[in-house]
Amino acid sequence: MLKQLLLKYSPQFLLEWLKSLKKSRRRKYLQSKQMSNEGLTLDDLVADLKEIGIKRGDSLLVHCSLSKIGFVKGGPKTVIDALFRVIGEEGTLLFPTFPAKGKSKDHLQENSIFDIVNTPSQMGSVTEYFRKMDGVFRSFHPTDCVAAKGPLAEYFTNTHFGQLTPYNENSPFRKLGEKNGKILMLGTTLNGAGTNLHTLEDAVDFKFPVYDEKIFEVKMKDAKGNVSVMKTKVHDPEYSVKRNCDALKPMFEKEGVLVNGIIGEAKSMLIDANKMLEVMIRNYNEKGVTMYTPFGDKGHSLKKHHKQE
């Protein structure tokens, strides 16, 4: 509660300074681990991934903070190798590869084209390494694109183009649930990376106008160099700051949607994607629970919480 009040009322320059200071301290800590050769190995990560509940054959969407894991020998490659070691050749691995450093609306106003091959991911070094790997498919979407590799990679990514909203039934996020996939929050939180929470907004007649009124027309360059135009909506930044996603975590834990674990040094969560949507729809219909009203219609309405989209 105190942390949320500080986030709400502290000036932006102070928040940015504190964030920079925290990153600097973490960077120095990781450098000290590297110098003393105390890094995590492939086998260390494999053991932790199995312990949290990931299994062979899983379809797994990963939101990852490499720095939170600790110093990993081999960096992003080791993380990805460990994930594939656990899910095996039968499994499909997915990562968000969103191109926006900040808000999607700002990104589209500043960038005139999305290039599926060359537009980089801004979701961290692990996602960018994965995006460039051989055999990876990337969904053709200008703001909420997902990369995937494995037997179901093409299935997850091949119908994202042309969708007016990014989290509907044709998106990788909804398809993941349909295939009983899982979401690994590897050192990340629901506030910071809970993308699948948005599937509720596109699955029901959502009561809040969370999408910006403007419909963007974005130039899209495919893998063959062909350019087309796609219409899309983005989330309204004024509504984005009203999210309090982490307040939903107790509900997900109680309903058996989410389990907690530690991977390396990172506090992590493994989520059942299909059950997550089912629980969200039921609690929305019965109690009005959303990430904007996590305590329901009778609770705190649109409780503000700062979150970068």
DRENVO-746428 format. One record per residue (C-alpha): residue in three letters; x, y, z. Coordinates in steps of 0.02 Angstrom, whole numbers, padded with zeros to 5 digits, always signed. Layout:
<rs>
ALAXYZ/...
</rs>
This chain:
<rs>
MET+00000+00000+00000/LEU+00139+00122+00047/LYS+00233+00079-00113/GLN+00079+00116-00218/LEU+00054+00285-00133/LEU+00236+00330-00165/LEU+00219+00281-00348/LYS+00060+00383-00363/TYR+00117+00545-00283/SER+00306+00551-00312/PRO+00364+00668-00452/GLN+00415+00582-00613/PHE+00596+00639-00604/LEU+00614+00559-00433/LEU+00539+00394-00493/GLU+00659+00392-00641/TRP+00808+00429-00528/LEU+00761+00288-00408/LYS+00738+00169-00553/SER+00909+00215-00623/LEU+00991+00194-00453/LYS+00912+00023-00431/LYS+00974-00033-00603/SER+01149+00030-00567/ARG+01159-00067-00404/ARG+01095-00224-00489/ARG+01221-00205-00629/LYS+01366-00191-00506/TYR+01303-00345-00412/LEU+01296-00447-00572/GLN+01470-00389-00622/SER+01538-00446-00454/LYS+01461-00618-00480/GLN+01539-00628-00652/MET+01711-00578-00587/SER+01703-00711-00451/ASN+01638-00844-00573/GLU+01482-00874-00467/GLY+01358-00878-00610/LEU+01209-00991-00638/THR+01231-01136-00759/LEU+01117-01223-00882/ASP+01089-01365-00759/ASP+01044-01243-00620/LEU+00908-01164-00727/VAL+00841-01330-00790/ALA+00818-01393-00612/ASP+00725-01235-00560/LEU+00614-01235-00716/LYS+00562-01415-00681/GLU+00533-01375-00498/ILE+00407-01237-00536/GLY+00305-01358-00644/ILE+00360-01340-00826/LYS+00349-01505-00918/ARG+00400-01587-01081/GLY+00282-01541-01222/ASP+00221-01379-01142/SER+00177-01226-01246/LEU+00258-01090-01142/LEU+00249-00901-01156/VAL+00393-00823-01060/HIS+00407-00647-00989/CYS+00587-00632-00932/SER+00700-00513-00836/LEU+00876-00577-00861/SER+00950-00466-00725/LYS+00827-00532-00595/ILE+00882-00711-00627/GLY+01060-00668-00576/PHE+01221-00684-00673/VAL+01190-00823-00798/LYS+01342-00901-00879/GLY+01312-00887-01066/GLY+01177-00753-01047/PRO+01017-00762-01152/LYS+01075-00918-01246/THR+01086-01017-01084/VAL+00912-00961-01029/ILE+00835-01014-01195/ASP+00934-01177-01200/ALA+00869-01218-01026/LEU+00689-01184-01075/PHE+00703-01296-01229/ARG+00790-01430-01127/VAL+00637-01439-01014/ILE+00495-01426-01143/GLY+00586-01534-01270/GLU+00560-01544-01458/GLU+00375-01574-01429/GLY+00355-01407-01340/THR+00334-01233-01412/LEU+00421-01082-01337/LEU+00350-00906-01355/PHE+00413-00733-01307/PRO+00333-00561-01324/THR+00434-00456-01447/PHE+00344-00290-01432/PRO+00433-00148-01524/ALA+00383-00006-01407/LYS+00500+00052-01268/GLY+00355+00140-01184/LYS+00174+00165-01231/SER+00109+00085-01391/LYS+00017+00245-01439/ASP+00176+00347-01430/HIS+00269+00215-01528/LEU+00146+00215-01673/GLN+00143+00404-01679/GLU+00333+00405-01696/ASN+00360+00252-01808/SER+00283+00240-01981/ILE+00319+00057-02018/PHE+00333-00113-01935/ASP+00462-00229-02015/ILE+00433-00408-01958/VAL+00615-00455-01991/ASN+00709-00300-01936/THR+00603-00210-01805/PRO+00687-00259-01640/SER+00603-00318-01482/GLN+00609-00199-01335/MET+00559-00333-01209/GLY+00735-00373-01152/SER+00893-00456-01217/VAL+00824-00633-01204/THR+00677-00592-01317/GLU+00787-00508-01447/TYR+00908-00656-01448/PHE+00762-00775-01470/ARG+00683-00669-01608/LYS+00841-00687-01713/MET+00856-00876-01695/ASP+00832-00991-01844/GLY+00659-01068-01858/VAL+00570-00933-01759/PHE+00399-00869-01818/ARG+00344-00692-01770/SER+00164-00635-01770/PHE+00134-00496-01896/HIS+00069-00365-01775/PRO+00134-00186-01755/THR+00125-00171-01565/ASP+00095-00338-01478/CYS+00192-00461-01585/VAL+00246-00629-01517/ALA+00389-00741-01574/ALA+00376-00930-01564/LYS+00477-01086-01602/GLY+00418-01265-01598/PRO+00283-01377-01675/LEU+00143-01250-01641/ALA+00242-01093-01680/GLU+00157-01056-01846/TYR-00015-01094-01772/PHE+00010-00970-01630/THR+00073-00829-01741/ASN-00016-00843-01910/THR-00180-00751-01878/HIS-00124-00595-01784/PHE-00116-00485-01939/GLY-00269-00378-01975/GLN-00345-00390-01801/LEU-00416-00225-01741/THR-00377-00268-01560/PRO-00222-00370-01512/TYR-00289-00493-01383/ASN-00440-00571-01468/GLU-00470-00753-01516/ASN-00350-00740-01663/SER-00204-00681-01557/PRO-00062-00790-01491/PHE-00118-00746-01315/ARG-00292-00823-01334/LYS-00228-00968-01438/LEU-00106-01011-01299/GLY-00253-01043-01183/GLU-00343-01147-01312/LYS-00192-01264-01319/ASN-00183-01273-01129/GLY-00022-01173-01130/LYS+00069-01095-00985/ILE+00142-00923-00946/LEU+00306-00908-00855/MET+00336-00743-00766/LEU+00524-00761-00746/GLY+00574-00621-00629/THR+00427-00515-00688/THR+00263-00463-00608/LEU+00083-00450-00665/ASN+00100-00261-00653/GLY+00252-00262-00765/ALA+00213-00398-00891/GLY+00040-00473-00869/THR-00006-00466-01053/ASN-00132-00608-01046/LEU-00238-00506-00926/HIS-00292-00410-01081/THR-00376-00564-01154/LEU-00525-00527-01040/GLU-00550-00358-01125/ASP-00569-00438-01295/ALA-00669-00589-01234/VAL-00818-00497-01156/ASP-00918-00337-01181/PHE-00792-00244-01074/LYS-00865-00103-00970/PHE-00716+00016-00977/PRO-00657+00108-01134/VAL-00479+00043-01118/TYR-00438+00065-01302/ASP-00393+00234-01372/GLU-00525+00306-01489/LYS-00402+00327-01632/ILE-00383+00186-01758/PHE-00204+00183-01822/GLU-00160+00133-01999/VAL+00013+00056-01993/LYS+00128+00009-02137/MET+00178-00174-02119/LYS+00330-00248-02206/ASP+00329-00439-02216/ALA+00474-00560-02229/LYS+00475-00547-02420/GLY+00483-00358-02416/ASN+00302-00330-02466/VAL+00218-00180-02384/SER+00035-00176-02334/VAL-00072-00071-02216/MET-00154-00135-02058/LYS-00282-00048-01947/THR-00262-00070-01760/LYS-00313+00002-01593/VAL-00198+00031-01445/HIS-00231+00046-01259/ASP-00273+00220-01196/PRO-00126+00281-01090/GLU-00246+00372-00973/TYR-00326+00205-00930/SER-00162+00110-00926/VAL-00104+00203-00770/LYS-00262+00147-00680/ARG-00213-00037-00682/ASN-00176-00130-00521/CYS-00133-00300-00592/ASP-00038-00371-00444/ALA-00194-00352-00337/LEU-00268-00496-00438/LYS-00132-00616-00385/PRO-00220-00679-00225/MET-00374-00724-00328/PHE-00267-00821-00453/GLU-00176-00912-00313/LYS-00340-00958-00227/GLU-00415-01022-00391/GLY-00262-01127-00433/VAL-00217-01023-00585/LEU-00044-00974-00523/VAL+00098-01055-00429/ASN+00253-00968-00360/GLY+00433-01022-00370/ILE+00613-00964-00380/ILE+00716-00980-00539/GLY+00896-00933-00508/GLU+00874-00782-00396/ALA+00711-00726-00477/LYS+00541-00735-00395/SER+00436-00816-00530/MET+00259-00873-00568/LEU+00189-01010-00679/ILE+00014-00976-00743/ASP-00116-01086-00827/ALA-00168-00976-00975/ASN-00338-01055-01007/LYS-00387-01062-00824/MET-00332-00882-00804/LEU-00456-00823-00935/GLU-00595-00933-00866/VAL-00570-00863-00691/MET-00562-00684-00756/ILE-00723-00702-00855/ARG-00816-00780-00708/ASN-00758-00651-00583/TYR-00793-00511-00705/ASN-00971-00570-00736/GLU-01008-00607-00553/LYS-00912-00471-00462/GLY-00848-00344-00588/VAL-00667-00391-00556/THR-00540-00321-00681/MET-00361-00259-00673/TYR-00439-00085-00657/THR-00560-00140-00519/PRO-00469-00287-00437/PHE-00584-00283-00286/GLY-00741-00287-00391/ASP-00886-00167-00414/LYS-00907-00149-00226/GLY-00722-00122-00195/HIS-00604+00018-00241/SER-00656+00077-00414/LEU-00517+00111-00538/LYS-00382+00113-00406/LYS-00233+00196-00488/HIS-00067+00110-00503/HIS+00077+00166-00612/LYS+00127+00040-00744/GLN+00220+00059-00907/GLU+00115-00011-01047/
</rs>
